Amino acid sequence: QVQLVESGGGLVQPGGSLRLSCAASGFTSAIAWFRQAPGKEREGVSLIMKSDGSTHYADSVKGRFTISRDNDENIVYLQMNMVKPEDTAVYYCAAPKTIWVKVYDDAWSDPALYGSWGQGTQVTVSS
């Protein structure tokens, strides 16, 4: 099973930037970022494929967040720009239960497809 460790959360002002990191040990064909705000369901934020680096984003973060990877170090980053108070949540990285070759549409955003999760890192957007 893949071990995942997130870092980089904290307090940031609206309009500011923050970069989250997810260090993975073991092979995974993809890594996704999810977030969960108090009283809300866990929401898929972004995903990156290991094979070709293709990326997917939730509509709520398109144009503001960027997911990237360092395959040598096995780290996935989530660059968060122009953050809003509604981005406040615990952010988790996750690896799928099976090996994925290709992802279509929003199928990646179902938390039930993931078998490995990090411990989460808190992101708070507030002035």
VENLIN-V174447 format. One record per residue. N is the residue number from 0. RES is the residue in one small letter. NEAR is the number of other C-alpha atoms within 8 Angstrom. Layout:
# VENLIN-V174447
n:res:near
N:RES:NEAR
N:RES:NEAR
This chain:
# VENLIN-V174447
n:res:near
0:q:4
1:v:10
2:q:10
3:l:14
4:v:11
5:e:14
6:s:8
7:g:9
8:g:11
9:g:8
10:l:8
11:v:12
12:q:9
13:p:11
14:g:8
15:g:9
16:s:10
17:l:10
18:r:10
19:l:12
20:s:11
21:c:12
22:a:11
23:a:10
24:s:8
25:g:7
26:f:5
27:t:10
28:s:12
29:a:12
30:i:14
31:a:12
32:w:13
33:f:13
34:r:12
35:q:11
36:a:10
37:p:5
38:g:4
39:k:6
40:e:6
41:r:9
42:e:9
43:g:13
44:v:12
45:s:13
46:l:13
47:i:14
48:m:12
49:k:11
50:s:6
51:d:5
52:g:9
53:s:7
54:t:9
55:h:7
56:y:9
57:a:9
58:d:5
59:s:4
60:v:9
61:k:8
62:g:5
63:r:9
64:f:10
65:t:8
66:i:12
67:s:9
68:r:10
69:d:8
70:n:7
71:d:4
72:e:6
73:n:10
74:i:11
75:v:12
76:y:11
77:l:12
78:q:11
79:m:12
80:n:10
81:m:9
82:v:13
83:k:9
84:p:9
85:e:5
86:d:9
87:t:11
88:a:11
89:v:11
90:y:12
91:y:13
92:c:15
93:a:14
94:a:14
95:p:14
96:k:8
97:t:4
98:i:8
99:w:8
100:v:6
101:k:5
102:v:7
103:y:6
104:d:5
105:d:5
106:a:7
107:w:10
108:s:9
109:d:8
110:p:8
111:a:5
112:l:8
113:y:11
114:g:9
115:s:12
116:w:11
117:g:11
118:q:8
119:g:10
120:t:12
121:q:10
122:v:13
123:t:12
124:v:14
125:s:8
126:s:5
